[in-house]
Amino acid sequence: MAIKGINTNDAVTKKVWDEQAFREARKEMYCSKFMGNTSGALIYEKTNLEKSQGDQITFTLFPRAQAPIVLGSTGEAVEGREGTYEQFTDSIILEEYNTAFRVRTNGLDEQRAWFSIQDETAQAIEQWSSEVMDDLWFAAMQSAPSRVMFNSGAIATTAGTIATGVAAIAAGDKLNPTLIRRLRVLAKTGFASGSNARKAYPFRPVKIGGVDYFVLLVHPYAVYDMKENAAYQQSVREAMERSKNNPIFSGAVAVIDNVIIHEHENIQLLETFAGSGIYYCTGIFMGAGSSIWAWGRRWKTTTESFDYGRQEGVNRSMIAKTKKTSFKYTSTGPAEDYGSCGVYIAVTDVANNA
């Protein structure tokens, strides 16, 4: 009687391994809590090219629609008073990311170790998988913002004015509830001036349980400063209860005026200028559709044996790309970040107590 077996290199085994690898990496990935498969998520996850050929994904986003109200009691015609909405496309070109570990797994090296070399290799590559996805997203979101808010009240929109704003950051320009409330209002109104003239598309909030939210992501040092603020301490006492079910609230520091505050060490810490002794972080304020994560192929794991089984190599690779979404606000203007802005605030150099 023939007995069918599943060998290590069978396709069934490989598929299960890759699926498990992806699930583990995604679970450990910090920014996965922000991902969703619609433009209403903070990170718009696209999978179009997982089942077809190609290296570029084009996607569409819809800014907030505008339409007048026509009252029936006035007798005015609706025709000729129609509202409008716009749609924008952006595209992303995929990249392949690889790493590998090669270890001795047989003989004296394996005998010497009190731990399993193969198990530790598997854990190392899982950790790398999740961290590289976070690193890619954080780098994309902090790269060359088209608009930066400073706690001094300044709003910079060009490389020159951003540099000037950074140099002017004072040691006391730290994170506080007033700045957070100001960010929310400006984002909702498209950074409108006193004449109600918008300077950008209003940020689309993320809807959770019928309530609109934005997210502010800063360095832990900024949160340290905020917790020392008396106004923050009062805000915490009056804070609304967070949703226990939505992942966006997982790990959140606080919710102030419907802004969910998160902290992460991948937010950069920089000195305002050489020798100033004043440090700041490049925080991110964001709404729905502010970035995209595109997949071409999820994690693939390949294992090879060398030197008659005395060495084992494990390769992990994915085809993907992430970026901030950006569109032109005016036909003649430059492309601007959509749904996000930089938030540059002074921080205490906690490591040096300064």
N, C-alpha and C positions, 0 to 999 in steps of 0.2 A: 504494500500500500504506500503510495506516494504521500509525502507530508510537505505541505507548502509552508515556507518560512519567510519572514521579513528580515532581510539583511540590512546592515548598517547603511549601505549606500543606496538602498531602494528609494524610489521617488516618494513613496508614502512617508517614510521616515523623515526625509528631507523637508517635505511640506509641513509636517507637524512641527519640526524643529524651527523652521523659519517663522511660522505663525506664532509659536511660543516666544521666540526671540523678539518679535515685533511687539507682542503684548506686554512683555516684561519691560522693554525699553520705553514704550509709550506710558506705562504705569509710573515709571520712575522719572519721566520727563516732567520738569516743573511746569513748563508752559502748556502742557497738554490740557490743563484745566480750562484754558482759554479757547480751545479749538472746537470748531463745529462745522458741519457740512452745509451751512447756509451763510449768506452775507450778513446775517444778524449776529454772528459770533464775532468775538474780538479777533480771532485768527480764522480766516476762511480757509478750510481744508478742502483741497481739490484732488480728486482721484481719477480724472478723465483718462490719463495716459497709463494707468495701471493695466488696462485691457486693450490698449491700442498702441501703435507705433508713433513715434514723434518725440521731440525734445522740448517743445514749447507749448505752454498752456495760455490761452487768452481768456480772460474772465471779465464779467460785467458787474458793476455796482451801480446802485441807484441812490443818489443823494435824496435828502428829504424833499418831498413834493410840495409845491406851492400852488394854492388855488384860492380865488376869492369866494366869499359867501354872497350869494344872491338871495335876498329876502323876497318871498312870494308876495308879501303885503305891499311891496313897493310897485308891483306891476312891471318891474324891469325884466327884460328878456335875458335868458341865460345865454342865448346864442351871442357870440361875440365877446363873452366875458369868461371864456373857459380858462381854466388853470393849465399849468404845464408841469412836466417833470422831465428830468434829464437822466441820461444814462451814460456811463463812461466805461471804457475798456482799458485794461492794462494787461501786460503779458509777462511771463516768467519763463526763463530758459533753464532747464534742468541741469544738474551736475551729479557726478558720481563721487561718493565718498567711501573711502576704503581704510581699513586698518587690519593688522594681523599680529598674532602672538605666536612665537615658536619656542617650545620648551622640550626639555628631556623628560620623557615619561616612562622610561624603562631602565632597569639596571640600578647602579649605585646611587644616582641622583634621586630616584624615587624612593630608594631605601632610606636615604639620609633624612628626608623631610618628614616631620611629624604630622604634616597636613597633606591633603590630596592636591598634587600639582594640577591635575586636570580640573578639579572643582574650582580651584582658585583662578585658573585661566578663564573658565567659563564666567565666573563672577566679574573678573576684570573686563572682559569684553562686553558684558551686559552694562556695566557701569559706563564704559566708554560710549556705548551706543546712545544712552540717554543723555549723557553730558554733551556730546557733540551736537545733538539736536538743539539743546538749550543754548549752547554757545553760538550756533548759527543764527538762531532767532534773536538773541540779545544783541549780537553784533549788527544785524540788519536794522533793528529798531533804533539803535543809538547812533547809527551812521548819518552824518550830515543832515540833521533835521532842518526842514524849511521854515520852521517857526519855533522859537524858544521863549518860554516865560521865565522871568526872573522874579524873585521875591521883592526886589526893589520896586516892582511895578512896571519895569520895562518889558516890552515885547519886541524881540529881534527877528527879522525875516530875511536877512542876507548874511553871508559869511562874515562880512566886515562888521556889521552891527552885532552879530553874535559874539565875535571876538572882543569887541568893545564892552559888551555886557558882562562877559566873563571876567575881564580885567577889573571891572567895577564892583564885583561881588564883595560885599563886606562880611566880616566874621559873624555878624548878627542876622544875616539874611537866611534864616533857617526855616525848616518846614513847620507850618502852624495851620490851624483850622481856617484862618482868614484867607490864606493863599489857596487852600483847597476849595473853599467856596467860590473864590474868584475864578479859579480854573473852570469849575463846572458851569458858571454863568457865561463865561466867554466862549466855551466850547459849544454850548447850546445855542448861542446867538451868532455864531460864525465870527467871533471877535469884532462885533459891530462897534462902530464909533458912535459918538453922541447923536449923529443924524440917522441912526439905525442902518447905516450902510455896511453891509457885510464885507469882511475882508477875506473870508474863506467859507467853504461849505460847513454848515453846522454839523457837529459830530452827531452821529446816530448813537443813541444809548443802547445798551444791551437790556433787553426786557426779561426780568425774572419775576415770576408771579404777578405779572401785570404792572410792575414797578420799573422805572427807568434807572439804570445805573451806569456809571463810568468807572474806570479803573486807573489808579495811580500807582506806578511801580517805582520804588526808590531803593537806595542802598540802606542796609541796616543802621548805618551811622545816622542817617537822616531820621529814621524812626526813633533812635535813641534820643536825639534832640527834641523831637516832637513830644515824646512822653514826659519831658521835663517842662513842657509848656503848660502854664496854668489853664489857658483856654482849652487846650486839648483835654486835660483832666476833667474839666467841666463837661466837655462834649461827650466823653466816654460815659459819664454818669447819666447823660440824657440820650444816649445812643439807642437807635432802634435795634430790635433783635435781628440777627442774621438768619438767612435761610439755612436750614440744616441739610438740605438735599442738594442744592446746586453746587457743583464743584468750584465755581468761581470764588465762593466764600471760603473754600478750604485753604487754610494757612493765612487768611486775611488778618491784618493787624487790627483794623477798625473800619467802621463805615461812618463817614462824616458827610452830611448833606447828600446822600446817595452816591458818594464816591467811595469805592472799595479800595482800601489801601493795602498794598502788598509790598514786601521787601525781598530783595535778593542780592547776593554778593556779586552777581554778574553785572550789576549796574556799576559803571566806572566811577572811580575816585580820582580826581585830578587836582593839581595845584593851579590857582588862578593865573599866576605867572611865576617864573623861576624866582625863588627866594621870598615870595610873598608870605609864606607860612599859612595861607588861607586855602582850605580845600573845599571842593564842591563835588556834587554827584550829578550825573547826567540822567536824571529821572525821565520817565515816560508817562504822559497822560494819554489815555486812549479810549476810543469808543468802538462801536461795531464796524467790522470790515477794515480795520486799520492795518492789517497785514494779511498775507496769504502764505499758506504752506501747500506746496504742490508735490504730489507723489508720482514717480514714474515706476519705481519698484521699491517695495518695502524691504526691510532687512533680509539679506541673503547670507547664509553661513556656509562656508566651505571648509572642510577638514581634510588635511593631507598628512600622510605618514612618510617619514624620512629615515634613512639609515637603518633599514630593516626593523622598523617599529620602535627604534630607540628615541626618536624625536617625533613630535606632533606639532603641526601648524594649524592654526584656526584663523580664517579670514572672515571679516564681517564687512559687508558693503550695502549701500543703499543708493538709489537714484532719486533725488529730491531737490528742492530749492525753496527758500523762503525770502520774502522781501516786504518792505512797507509798500502799501498801495499809494499811488500818486496820480493826480490828474491836474489839468490846467483849470484854474478858477475863471480866468478870462482867456479869450481866444489868442490874445497877444502876449499873455504873461507866461512865466515859467511853470513847469509842473510843480505842484505842491503836494506835500504829504496829506493824505486823506484820512481823517479820523484820528490823528495823533499829533502830538507836539512834544518838544523837549521841555523839561522842567529842571532848570539848573539852580540848585540851592546850596548854600554853604552848609558844611557839616563839621562837627567836632572831630578832630583827629583822635579818636578814642584810644588807639593803640599808644599814642604818645601823650594822652591826657591834655591835649591842647585844642 
